[in-house]
């Protein structure tokens, strides 16, 4: 069965995360726990297909803040104008947009930032990591190192995400991401990046919680709103979180 093939191949990726990334997850959890215990904040920037996954989820942190960056300019071309030629290439424009965004973001030295990008080659995640570190934040990357090594960076520095973060958690995906082969097709099917990245992210979350509790710090977590007391529990947790920041 094709489904069984995906179970086996994707399962192998998850087992590889378990056996090879425990040290990186522990290192990242220690950095983030230190920050949160000291009054810092945890931010997240994702270019993946599930950027909302850790936000507002049952068992997830209230204390995680997404950074969203937009750069759409809508302006009709006036009659007689030929149109403005771009003065900079797309990579430099993306990097300048990120810098503008970080200048106006609610971040401060001592905070932590998780940056998620499977290939880690595009300008935005690389610049977010570089810019955040320059502003005194610790950066944890979740990316596919094998995929990234096969890619040429589009950032003006020539670097990829795994080369600019403080801690790198490898989602252990393969170049190209998809893993199931069909003889009738000329490309593989079914990616692993979504499953593997979230697997690593929730494992990291569990480790952060454990390390905070060892420090005597009790983080506030969401409870499923589908439970009878879910909504009221979350309302109380939100009020307490706003007072404690954790």
Secondary structure, DSSP 8 states (H G I E B T S, - for coil): -HHHHHHHHHHHHHHHHHHHSHHHHHHHHHHHHHHHHTT--EEEEE-SS-TTTTSS-TTSBSS-EE------------TT------SS-HHHHHHHHHHHHHHTSS--TT-EEEEE-SS--SHHHHHHHHHHHHTT-EEEEEE-HHHHHTS---STT---GGGT-SEEEE----TTSEEE--TT-SS-EEE-HHHHHHHHHHHHHHHHHHHHHHTT----B---TTSTTHHHHHHHHHHHHHHH--
